[in-house]
């Protein structure tokens, strides 16, 4: 993972064409990713690496002055109290026609308006206020400050750099996926292209992507970019690059750089030698699609790069988005046509028989989506079709057509439920299959598993963003009543769920045993009379038969504002919002045990509440060893057993022993204090922690380096819990016992 992260950071300059035989001064450390990049790509360069403070000495300037073709620094100028002195010194080190490349954070970056903390002070809003509340006392040692585009431009010109060009960097300097010259604006839907990253994602309260369209239309896009790469020179020419898209997270075979030049040439380069086959694929696939009647931007491989003409047209994604807002009828026509183009893109090996399976294409072009098209003269014109699979279901491509359109598209979701399109194109019956195939493709391409821990550290959690917004809208008391301790005030009251969808089912699965529900109500008359877990869904009118203090209502609906008003109009104030992503304070069975042991003076173990999850099919010595070792380290051990249905979903086979019996077997073990069947909807460690709020989960050591488990380990640590790995008893397992039974059955 660390190596992959280093490669991502090289995207800031991997596209830049350094002149051969150049002398380069890199400000930083020998171990920086950009030093490695320059060593790999700057042909025959003479490179010197220095700490930024070393470059300011008069002796060094006298010795090295006027000898460098390039000076490269990322954020070091921000760490100086006297930046003008630094710029003056650096200019002296360059040749008259030399170039300086500066990576700088923007103090007015959109990330800070969305709630991210300042890069240097670690506090919200400091950069936006130009640090008026920072560094005001002797105790506040200066660590750095960021600048805005106007201030940086003035500083550079004052220092003698007559040619200055800003490149806006998105998401930021450490994740430079998109780079735009200051005289160039996106003509695509950034909400689908951009995955914002943050210094402190836990404080973010606003989604960044939907704002970019408004910033572009109002002339604020470059002024509010999160970071800049600034190219400046006293007299030398400036790069002709307008825009760069970098996909270095994809790995050596799939990573490409898309570079748009002022000349009108779009150039795609393989980031690594292993990716050159992708360039050939672009040319071959383009010819194949044109042979099948689709419009594709003409391009060919020249001198190791795939080149095509820049198309100055609206992206297909933006065209469809605007069309939906103007006319649903016209939108359906255009999307139907796009679906027809997918079916036309290759020979049909198996026709659509109307059974939900759809057609099978000889070749499936997985990026045949609106996002990878322009709309020109009434037709979709495609580009970037490097991915192709043989004998592929057309329904996966149609699913991607819809999914990519809705990604980050809040307006579309309001105007047209995505389920309507799934039904329109016959995807509903096997929707999970198409979704799974898409996620497999994207997961492998974007290396989601390998980078999961990293992304969880720097990307926002949508549920946390929503929770942060909630806190801003209510007083502390109101917030706690409505969103905090939702089980407060349930004593001696009838408990009612408002809503009968996924949230209600989730509530019943997670908390139904501890908090028995008296009734489920829903505004949708079509739901009345149906049952969930044996509880009938009824009309909200039943609340009028109760006194306001006789019941407690849990609102189990995502868009809850109208229901809150409905309850308040009925005089019902004792309600709370159920958020399935949150963990709620609960009275734990282990609390009583702890009090008893403290009275008895029992020794304190490393952990209070421990947790083990598993199937525990055909209970054996390996299971016993795991539970014994776990109990040795905790006062109270909880075991969560995967349900029969849960086992089937993951392994496509049922356990030998039914869950009810497995629970009783484990519960009878002297090392176990509590054993429970896990709800089918309980999805791994995070849901388990919300249920049991343990101090430590114990698991087998064969997961130690698995990216998903490492990400869960990070999650637990944020909750103040731990994940401990034990070695398995290798001589025995449920799988080996199952195989042995099969063998004996054959003999």
VOGU-3710 file (C-alpha; in Angstrom, 3 decimals, decimal comma):
1> xxxxxxxxxx> 0,000/0,000/0,000  2,768/2,466/0,893  4,379/1,981/-2,499  1,040/2,647/-4,225  0,548/5,853/-2,219  4,017/7,052/-3,235  3,102/6,474/-6,880  -0,115/8,492/-6,517  1,875/11,470/-5,206  4,199/11,349/-8,206
11> xxxxxxxxxx> 1,228/12,372/-10,367  1,939/16,011/-9,528  4,868/16,046/-11,990  4,916/12,743/-13,875  3,370/14,478/-16,898  5,825/17,386/-16,964  8,443/17,340/-19,741  11,824/18,244/-18,278  14,457/19,255/-20,801  17,203/16,648/-21,301
21> xxxxxxxxxx> 20,531/17,129/-19,522  19,002/19,580/-17,064  20,346/20,602/-13,689  17,600/20,243/-11,084  17,449/21,510/-7,507  14,844/19,598/-5,526  13,886/21,151/-2,188  13,072/18,381/0,271  14,364/14,959/1,298  16,094/12,185/-0,587
31> xxxxxxxxxx> 13,228/9,831/0,350  10,467/11,986/-1,196  8,432/10,302/-3,973  9,206/13,151/-6,385  12,958/12,531/-6,034  12,338/8,959/-7,150  10,189/10,244/-10,021  12,843/12,689/-11,242  15,476/9,980/-11,091  13,255/7,784/-13,285
41> xxxxxxxxxx> 11,996/10,333/-15,823  14,269/13,410/-16,089  16,676/12,319/-18,851  20,334/12,600/-17,850  19,484/15,161/-15,186  22,039/16,379/-12,678  19,906/16,517/-9,537  20,738/17,996/-6,145  18,463/17,560/-3,111  18,589/20,112/-0,309
51> xxxxxxxxxx> 16,592/21,129/2,738  14,850/24,444/2,035  16,717/26,288/4,786  20,086/25,177/3,394  19,317/26,900/0,103  19,053/30,312/1,796  22,663/30,651/2,931  24,621/33,338/1,121  27,586/31,001/0,743  25,511/28,319/-0,999
61> xxxxxxxxxx> 23,806/30,879/-3,232  27,204/32,305/-4,199  28,470/28,818/-5,003  25,395/27,511/-6,874  23,752/30,718/-8,101  22,536/30,825/-11,714  23,281/27,143/-12,374  19,893/25,380/-12,167  17,435/24,787/-14,977  14,702/23,760/-12,549
71> xxxxxxxxxx> 13,936/24,378/-8,885  11,172/22,229/-7,426  9,529/22,750/-4,033  6,281/21,412/-2,608  4,832/23,394/0,366  8,224/24,517/1,736  7,521/28,177/0,996  4,497/27,891/3,308  6,776/27,012/6,212  8,777/30,233/6,070
81> xxxxxxxxxx> 7,864/33,304/8,108  9,536/35,430/5,421  8,464/33,918/2,072  9,708/36,850/-0,024  13,258/36,283/1,199  12,979/32,629/0,190  11,676/33,469/-3,300  14,433/36,010/-3,798  17,084/33,441/-2,839  15,584/30,736/-5,051
91> xxxxxxxxxx> 15,438/33,047/-8,070  19,190/33,670/-7,715  19,823/29,933/-7,943  18,099/29,610/-11,337  19,526/30,282/-14,760  17,960/33,354/-16,454  15,660/31,053/-18,466  15,234/28,572/-15,598  11,898/27,371/-14,230  10,590/27,116/-10,690
101> xxxxxxxxxx> 7,805/24,619/-9,930  5,992/25,232/-6,652  3,379/22,999/-5,038  1,225/25,167/-2,761  -1,954/24,748/-0,732  -4,707/27,316/-1,287  -5,950/29,059/1,850  -9,329/29,507/0,138  -9,515/25,871/-0,939  -13,003/24,414/-1,098
111> xxxxxxxxxx> -11,973/21,687/1,332  -11,768/24,238/4,157  -15,246/25,620/3,429  -16,505/22,031/3,631  -15,160/21,693/7,174  -11,622/20,355/6,742  -9,064/21,542/9,294  -6,118/23,706/8,336  -3,021/21,954/7,014  -0,734/23,537/9,616
121> xxxxxxxxxx> -2,769/24,589/12,658  -5,108/21,588/12,672  -8,066/23,910/13,336  -11,111/24,718/11,236  -11,411/28,059/9,405  -7,901/29,343/10,238  -6,798/29,655/6,616  -10,126/31,172/5,532  -9,650/33,901/8,182  -6,032/34,337/7,041
131> xxxxxxxxxx> -4,793/33,028/10,402  -6,007/36,004/12,426  -6,593/33,706/15,411  -3,420/31,654/14,956  0,143/32,353/16,089  -1,027/35,132/18,428  0,835/33,997/21,545  4,375/32,902/22,291  3,067/29,402/22,922  1,940/29,174/19,292
141> xxxxxxxxxx> 5,116/28,254/17,430  4,847/28,975/13,704  4,402/25,787/11,688  3,264/27,259/8,401  0,499/29,124/6,598  -1,198/28,878/3,225  -1,838/31,646/0,679  -4,491/32,443/-1,902  -3,965/32,664/-5,668  -3,881/36,468/-5,825
151> xxxxxxxxxx> -1,347/36,775/-2,995  0,919/34,116/-4,471  0,844/35,772/-7,890  1,825/39,141/-6,443  4,646/37,594/-4,395  6,098/35,815/-7,427  5,949/38,865/-9,669  7,531/41,003/-6,953  10,331/38,429/-6,701  11,061/38,905/-10,416
161> xxxxxxxxxx> 9,218/35,965/-11,992  7,616/37,688/-14,975  5,977/34,548/-16,354  3,693/32,813/-13,873  1,077/30,134/-14,612  -1,122/28,458/-12,048  -2,369/24,897/-12,367  -5,277/24,005/-10,082  -4,700/20,617/-8,424  -7,587/18,387/-7,372
171> xxxxxxxxxx> -8,058/16,802/-4,971  -4,813/18,033/-3,359  -1,015/17,888/-3,570  -0,855/14,373/-2,136  -3,651/13,089/-4,367  -3,185/14,982/-7,654  -5,757/13,240/-9,831  -6,856/16,259/-11,886  -4,712/19,255/-12,879  -6,177/22,262/-14,746
181> xxxxxxxxxx> -4,301/25,218/-16,224  -5,703/28,531/-14,997  -6,957/29,349/-18,526  -8,811/26,031/-18,894  -12,124/24,882/-17,394  -13,607/21,359/-17,170  -16,276/20,390/-19,693  -17,112/17,176/-17,864  -19,030/16,189/-14,741  -16,453/16,432/-11,950
191> xxxxxxxxxx> -18,861/14,863/-9,478  -18,113/11,554/-11,239  -14,389/12,078/-11,728  -13,326/13,419/-8,364  -12,836/11,638/-5,035  -11,947/14,454/-2,588  -9,395/13,897/0,156  -8,926/15,785/3,411  -6,499/16,423/6,260  -9,221/15,627/8,802
201> xxxxxxxxxx> -12,233/13,994/7,098  -13,937/13,501/10,462  -14,793/17,243/10,630  -16,201/17,595/7,090  -19,874/18,592/6,975  -20,421/19,324/3,280  -19,947/17,286/0,081  -17,443/18,984/-2,192  -18,126/17,498/-5,625  -21,611/18,957/-6,349
211> xxxxxxxxxx> -20,252/22,468/-5,799  -17,760/22,449/-8,667  -20,372/23,016/-11,369  -21,549/26,209/-9,632  -17,962/27,363/-9,106  -17,219/26,892/-12,812  -20,321/28,826/-13,904  -19,567/31,669/-11,482  -15,894/32,043/-12,393  -14,656/30,725/-9,016
221> xxxxxxxxxx> -13,255/27,326/-9,963  -9,557/28,207/-9,939  -9,820/30,643/-7,038  -11,176/27,865/-4,786  -9,027/24,943/-5,918  -7,596/23,029/-2,983  -4,014/23,390/-4,181  -1,825/24,742/-6,957  1,175/23,739/-8,984  2,769/27,016/-10,073
231> xxxxxxxxxx> 5,202/27,188/-12,977  7,205/30,408/-13,071  10,216/31,802/-14,866  12,008/35,107/-15,334  12,257/34,694/-19,099  11,817/31,047/-20,147  8,758/29,613/-21,898  5,908/28,082/-19,930  4,412/24,611/-20,489  1,660/24,373/-23,125
241> xxxxxxxxxx> -0,309/21,815/-21,088  -3,930/22,763/-20,306  -5,125/19,745/-18,361  -3,852/16,456/-16,929  -5,809/13,461/-15,671  -3,732/11,005/-13,657  -4,744/7,457/-12,723  -1,606/6,275/-10,947  -3,606/4,441/-8,290  -4,480/1,807/-10,899
251> xxxxxxxxxx> -1,087/0,142/-10,911  1,629/-0,295/-13,479  -0,438/-2,042/-16,173  -3,469/0,264/-16,110  -2,160/3,709/-15,068  -2,433/6,330/-17,815  -1,845/10,077/-18,043  -4,228/12,086/-20,235  -2,637/15,391/-21,259  -4,450/18,136/-23,181
261> xxxxxxxxxx> -2,137/20,594/-24,969  -2,912/24,145/-26,112  -2,195/22,952/-29,651  -5,423/20,948/-29,551  -3,677/17,581/-29,243  -4,806/15,178/-26,526  -2,068/12,792/-25,547  -2,432/9,622/-23,511  0,771/8,243/-22,040  1,370/5,004/-20,223
271> xxxxxxxxxx> 2,627/5,984/-16,770  4,835/2,872/-16,758  6,311/0,646/-19,506  3,898/-2,144/-18,508  0,952/0,022/-19,589  1,900/0,447/-23,242  -0,467/-2,357/-24,225  -3,329/-0,154/-22,998  -2,396/2,440/-25,617  -2,513/-0,174/-28,363
281> xxxxxxxxxx> -5,886/-1,312/-27,000  -7,264/2,234/-27,359  -6,446/2,213/-31,065  -7,705/-1,331/-31,704  -10,928/-0,876/-29,727  -11,655/2,452/-31,419  -11,450/0,817/-34,848  -13,685/-2,049/-33,727  -16,358/0,265/-32,337  -16,331/2,413/-35,496
291> xxxxxxxxxx> -16,711/-0,766/-37,547  -19,906/-1,415/-35,588  -21,295/2,021/-36,389  -20,416/3,915/-33,214  -18,802/7,355/-33,307  -15,382/7,337/-31,661  -12,798/10,116/-31,495  -10,069/9,260/-34,018  -6,681/8,482/-32,493  -3,486/6,540/-33,086
301> xxxxxxxxxx> -0,296/5,557/-31,309  2,677/7,766/-32,204  6,115/7,848/-30,570  4,939/5,847/-27,588  1,789/7,904/-26,928  -1,835/7,685/-28,073  -2,802/10,991/-29,713  -6,129/12,446/-30,800  -7,664/15,861/-31,465  -9,270/17,769/-28,604
311> xxxxxxxxxx> -13,060/17,837/-28,892  -14,532/21,151/-27,762  -17,980/19,840/-26,920  -20,219/19,132/-23,972  -19,666/15,789/-22,280  -22,384/13,186/-22,745  -22,900/13,022/-18,986  -23,581/16,764/-18,713  -25,846/16,645/-21,776  -28,002/13,926/-20,222
321> xxxxxxxxxx> -28,065/15,715/-16,858  -29,373/18,903/-18,477  -31,846/16,940/-20,601  -33,390/15,265/-17,552  -33,967/18,664/-15,947  -35,703/19,937/-19,090  -37,747/16,944/-20,236  -38,054/13,395/-18,918  -39,479/12,275/-22,243  -36,445/13,545/-24,168
331> xxxxxxxxxx> -34,137/12,103/-21,532  -35,686/8,650/-21,929  -35,266/8,865/-25,698  -31,598/9,804/-25,377  -30,896/7,096/-22,787  -32,736/4,499/-24,875  -30,499/5,474/-27,777  -27,422/5,127/-25,570  -28,614/1,643/-24,536  -29,052/0,776/-28,223
341> xxxxxxxxxx> -25,469/1,885/-28,903  -24,263/-0,524/-26,212  -26,145/-3,383/-27,885  -24,766/-2,266/-31,265  -21,147/-2,112/-30,034  -20,477/-5,833/-30,674  -21,979/-8,989/-32,094  -24,733/-10,495/-29,933  -23,790/-14,072/-29,046  -26,998/-14,712/-27,103
351> xxxxxxxxxx> -30,116/-12,581/-27,611  -32,208/-11,100/-24,821  -34,938/-13,685/-24,143  -36,822/-11,460/-21,710  -35,915/-13,623/-18,718  -33,824/-10,937/-16,980  -30,500/-12,344/-18,172  -30,248/-9,888/-21,070  -28,070/-10,288/-24,152  -24,496/-11,578/-24,190
361> xxxxxxxxxx> -22,056/-9,531/-26,299  -18,999/-10,995/-27,986  -17,077/-7,997/-26,670  -18,146/-5,858/-23,765  -16,607/-2,382/-23,600  -16,814/-1,613/-19,910  -16,271/2,147/-20,187  -19,017/2,644/-22,757  -20,737/5,100/-20,385  -21,967/8,721/-20,763
371> xxxxxxxxxx> -18,989/9,954/-18,753  -16,651/8,750/-21,518  -18,463/10,458/-24,358  -19,141/13,852/-25,940  -22,456/14,937/-27,421  -21,757/16,313/-30,904  -24,360/17,147/-33,576  -27,013/14,976/-31,979  -24,816/11,924/-31,416  -22,721/10,431/-28,624
381> xxxxxxxxxx> -19,036/10,326/-29,550  -16,951/7,964/-27,416  -13,353/8,037/-26,186  -11,095/6,197/-23,691  -12,296/2,665/-24,459  -9,271/0,684/-23,274  -11,187/-1,982/-21,301  -12,874/-4,897/-23,021  -14,099/-8,318/-21,844  -15,001/-11,270/-24,049
391> xxxxxxxxxx> -18,484/-12,878/-23,883  -19,880/-10,215/-21,563  -23,466/-9,529/-20,372  -24,857/-6,375/-21,957  -26,830/-5,774/-18,756  -23,614/-5,004/-16,860  -22,815/-2,254/-19,367  -26,379/-0,924/-19,186  -26,144/-1,001/-15,390  -22,886/0,993/-15,635
401> xxxxxxxxxx> -24,584/3,455/-17,975  -27,174/4,150/-15,269  -24,868/3,927/-12,251  -22,247/6,286/-13,647  -24,975/8,808/-14,484  -26,332/8,806/-10,929  -22,951/8,864/-9,178  -22,744/12,201/-7,357  -25,854/13,386/-9,261  -28,196/14,510/-6,488
411> xxxxxxxxxx> -30,524/16,335/-8,876  -31,095/13,207/-10,972  -31,963/11,149/-7,890  -34,645/13,693/-6,959  -36,132/13,931/-10,443  -36,098/10,239/-11,315  -35,665/7,277/-8,936  -32,898/5,018/-10,207  -35,168/1,999/-9,678  -37,389/3,267/-12,505
421> xxxxxxxxxx> -34,487/2,934/-14,930  -33,565/-0,502/-13,583  -37,128/-1,618/-14,353  -37,152/0,124/-17,740  -34,094/-1,790/-18,927  -34,906/-5,158/-17,351  -32,136/-5,108/-14,759  -34,147/-5,584/-11,555  -34,380/-9,379/-11,438  -30,605/-9,931/-11,312
431> xxxxxxxxxx> -29,603/-6,477/-10,094  -27,193/-7,818/-7,467  -25,347/-9,810/-10,146  -24,819/-6,768/-12,395  -23,788/-4,676/-9,421  -21,352/-7,346/-8,251  -19,739/-7,601/-11,699  -19,334/-3,834/-11,919  -17,806/-3,651/-8,452  -15,417/-6,449/-9,326
441> xxxxxxxxxx> -14,224/-4,519/-12,382  -13,928/-1,174/-10,580  -12,486/-2,716/-7,432  -9,678/-4,387/-9,367  -9,058/-1,335/-11,543  -9,017/1,266/-8,749  -7,270/-1,034/-6,265  -9,928/-0,370/-3,657  -8,958/-3,310/-1,489  -5,255/-2,432/-1,401
451> xxxxxxxxxx> -5,939/1,259/-0,728  -8,874/0,867/1,635  -6,958/1,803/4,790  -5,457/4,860/3,121  -8,761/6,096/1,705  -10,510/5,702/5,036  -7,914/8,030/6,540  -8,289/10,779/3,957  -11,761/10,418/2,400  -14,934/11,486/4,140
461> xxxxxxxxxx> -17,544/9,123/5,558  -21,001/10,133/4,179  -22,695/9,142/7,438  -20,278/11,252/9,453  -20,807/14,210/7,106  -24,545/13,899/7,709  -24,048/13,659/11,478  -21,828/16,768/11,456  -24,541/18,665/9,581  -27,123/17,536/12,117
471> xxxxxxxxxx> -25,064/18,929/14,974  -24,998/22,313/13,273  -28,784/22,457/12,955  -29,724/21,765/16,567  -28,834/22,829/20,061  -26,820/20,328/22,114  -29,903/19,257/24,079  -32,037/18,800/20,963  -29,294/16,921/19,193  -28,865/14,444/22,040
481> xxxxxxxxxx> -32,624/13,892/22,297  -33,170/13,380/18,593  -29,908/11,872/17,341  -27,744/10,962/20,351  -29,043/8,595/23,011  -32,129/7,475/21,105  -33,010/4,790/23,647  -33,401/7,299/26,445  -37,048/7,669/27,380  -38,125/4,184/26,297
491> xxxxxxxxxx> -38,919/2,935/29,796  -42,565/1,896/30,291  -43,538/3,257/26,864  -44,910/1,685/23,724  -42,145/1,662/21,113  -43,121/2,550/17,550  -41,129/2,446/14,314  -42,092/5,072/11,730  -41,137/3,594/8,353  -41,171/0,068/6,974
501> xxxxxxxxxx> -38,175/0,019/4,662  -34,540/-1,025/5,046  -33,926/1,242/8,045  -36,819/-0,322/9,981  -35,643/-3,831/9,156  -32,147/-2,859/10,215  -33,462/-1,542/13,558  -35,328/-4,761/14,240  -32,301/-6,882/13,360  -29,891/-4,870/15,511
511> xxxxxxxxxx> -32,010/-3,779/18,469  -35,359/-5,576/18,274  -34,461/-8,091/21,003  -33,488/-5,441/23,546  -36,267/-3,017/22,611  -39,472/-4,895/21,621  -41,532/-2,917/19,120  -45,231/-2,369/19,767  -46,126/-1,157/16,267  -44,748/-0,205/12,864
521> xxxxxxxxxx> -46,398/2,695/11,035  -45,974/4,066/7,517  -47,567/6,839/5,414  -47,690/4,508/2,412  -51,113/2,854/2,399  -49,807/0,059/0,163  -47,708/-1,168/3,107  -50,597/-1,376/5,595  -51,465/-4,902/6,636  -48,093/-6,369/5,697
531> xxxxxxxxxx> -45,783/-7,651/8,412  -42,102/-7,366/9,337  -40,860/-9,938/11,865  -44,493/-10,635/12,714  -45,313/-6,973/13,432  -48,118/-5,497/11,339  -47,546/-2,234/9,453  -50,311/0,232/10,296  -51,456/3,779/9,621  -49,881/6,671/11,589
541> xxxxxxxxxx> -53,441/7,436/12,783  -52,919/4,948/15,602  -50,763/7,589/17,281  -53,873/9,723/17,813  -55,206/6,980/20,057  -52,206/7,342/22,387  -51,231/10,067/24,805  -48,054/11,952/23,763  -46,081/10,544/26,719  -47,392/7,003/26,224
551> xxxxxxxxxx> -45,067/6,070/23,370  -41,606/6,616/21,924  -41,274/6,840/18,139  -38,127/5,857/16,232  -38,120/7,476/12,782  -36,572/4,928/10,412  -36,583/6,988/7,216  -33,603/8,575/5,476  -35,393/11,860/4,655  -36,952/12,391/8,036
561> xxxxxxxxxx> -37,794/16,131/8,146  -41,389/15,794/6,912  -42,039/12,980/9,410  -40,632/15,086/12,259  -43,095/17,851/11,370  -45,912/15,308/11,080  -45,202/13,999/14,593  -44,919/17,470/16,086  -48,246/18,447/14,490  -49,698/15,443/16,336
571> xxxxxxxxxx> -48,193/16,718/19,594  -45,606/13,910/19,676  -42,264/15,219/20,966  -40,844/11,936/22,256  -39,218/10,790/19,027  -35,689/10,056/17,804  -34,002/9,483/14,447  -32,520/6,034/13,878  -29,252/6,163/11,934  -28,130/2,622/10,977
581> xxxxxxxxxx> -24,518/3,771/10,699  -24,274/4,895/14,328  -23,479/3,054/17,547  -25,823/3,960/20,384  -25,128/3,878/24,136  -26,630/0,722/25,658  -26,772/-0,906/29,058  -24,421/-3,861/28,627  -24,810/-7,213/30,368  -21,139/-7,062/31,206
591> xxxxxxxxxx> -21,681/-4,022/33,435  -23,324/-6,076/36,173  -20,574/-8,676/35,995  -17,936/-5,978/36,322  -19,566/-4,627/39,485  -19,700/-8,141/40,992  -16,030/-8,823/40,229  -14,930/-5,508/41,669  -16,761/-6,352/44,903  -15,111/-9,777/44,962
601> xxxxxxxxxx> -11,689/-8,209/44,361  -11,002/-10,259/41,220  -7,880/-9,419/39,233  -8,179/-6,976/36,365  -7,525/-8,372/32,884  -6,186/-6,443/29,904  -9,647/-6,015/28,358  -13,066/-5,784/29,929  -15,393/-6,858/27,082  -13,963/-9,173/24,429
611> xxxxxxxxxx> -15,583/-10,335/21,225  -15,123/-13,268/18,843  -17,106/-13,799/15,639  -17,393/-16,938/13,577  -19,496/-19,763/12,236  -18,310/-22,351/14,808  -19,626/-25,197/12,697  -18,723/-28,676/14,010  -17,136/-27,265/17,178  -13,538/-28,493/17,471
621> xxxxxxxxxx> -10,235/-27,958/19,317  -9,325/-24,959/17,149  -12,495/-23,187/18,264  -11,828/-24,106/21,877  -8,266/-22,743/21,758  -9,460/-19,463/20,251  -12,124/-18,971/22,935  -9,770/-19,966/25,761  -7,082/-17,529/24,651  -9,645/-14,754/24,229
631> xxxxxxxxxx> -11,098/-15,346/27,697  -7,606/-15,218/29,218  -7,426/-11,583/28,132  -10,919/-10,286/28,947  -13,417/-10,271/31,803  -16,483/-10,856/29,668  -16,408/-12,735/26,359  -19,140/-12,326/23,738  -19,349/-14,673/20,759  -21,309/-13,640/17,657
641> xxxxxxxxxx> -22,300/-16,575/15,465  -22,974/-16,074/11,761  -26,519/-17,135/10,887  -27,240/-19,971/8,474  -28,376/-17,458/5,844  -25,290/-15,329/6,482  -23,029/-18,349/5,897  -24,803/-19,171/2,657  -24,482/-15,617/1,349  -20,714/-15,646/1,852
651> xxxxxxxxxx> -19,838/-19,274/1,083  -22,831/-20,442/-1,015  -23,312/-23,429/1,268  -25,077/-23,988/4,571  -23,266/-25,084/7,751  -23,593/-28,690/8,865  -25,039/-27,685/12,239  -27,993/-25,201/12,343  -27,325/-21,855/13,999  -29,709/-22,428/16,895
661> xxxxxxxxxx> -27,692/-25,517/17,892  -24,357/-23,802/17,257  -25,350/-20,999/19,628  -26,227/-23,493/22,374  -22,956/-25,401/21,914  -20,838/-22,251/22,135  -22,906/-20,862/25,013  -22,178/-24,056/26,969  -18,414/-23,441/26,699  -17,060/-22,325/30,088
671> xxxxxxxxxx> -14,984/-19,574/28,477  -18,038/-17,853/26,941  -20,211/-15,394/28,866  -22,618/-14,513/26,064  -23,349/-16,143/22,680  -25,772/-14,699/20,134  -26,805/-15,265/16,540  -25,754/-12,287/14,438  -28,450/-10,602/12,342  -28,151/-11,390/8,636
681> xxxxxxxxxx> -27,748/-7,645/8,052  -24,825/-7,478/10,476  -21,979/-6,793/8,059  -18,706/-7,525/9,797  -16,670/-5,916/12,548  -18,197/-2,453/12,385  -21,773/-3,582/12,863  -20,647/-5,987/15,591  -19,032/-3,112/17,479  -22,222/-1,069/17,197
691> xxxxxxxxxx> -24,135/-4,013/18,657  -21,807/-5,014/21,495  -19,392/-2,083/21,939  -16,566/-4,355/23,008  -13,031/-3,346/23,954  -11,302/-5,924/21,781  -12,103/-8,367/18,990  -10,022/-11,529/18,772  -9,572/-13,249/15,421  -7,330/-15,642/13,505
701> xxxxxxxxxx> -3,865/-14,607/12,384  -4,355/-15,530/8,723  -6,073/-12,171/8,306  -3,183/-10,116/9,748  -2,160/-8,405/6,499  -5,529/-8,409/4,738  -6,399/-4,811/3,662  -10,042/-5,104/4,751  -9,072/-6,285/8,206  -6,466/-3,568/8,494
711> xxxxxxxxxx> -9,144/-1,004/7,637  -11,444/-2,482/10,285  -8,558/-2,378/12,745  -8,225/1,347/12,076  -11,978/1,760/12,610  -11,892/-0,016/15,962  -8,949/2,051/17,126  -10,934/5,202/16,406  -13,646/3,820/18,715  -11,100/3,100/21,428
721> xxxxxxxxxx> -11,154/-0,657/20,788  -8,527/-3,072/19,478  -8,183/-5,998/17,094  -5,974/-8,863/18,282  -4,870/-11,711/16,017  -4,334/-15,238/17,362  -2,642/-18,068/15,453  -5,062/-20,755/14,341  -4,769/-24,401/15,382  -3,616/-25,526/11,957
731> xxxxxxxxxx> -4,158/-29,244/12,447  -7,954/-28,890/12,526  -10,671/-26,739/10,939  -14,370/-27,016/10,098  -13,458/-27,213/6,412  -11,053/-30,116/6,980  -13,686/-31,929/9,053  -16,270/-31,406/6,329  -13,860/-32,836/3,728  -13,114/-35,809/5,965
741> xxxxxxx> -16,823/-36,535/6,349  -17,205/-36,419/2,570  -14,333/-38,867/2,120  -15,752/-41,254/4,699  -19,134/-40,987/3,051  -17,605/-42,146/-0,215  -15,736/-45,073/1,312
//
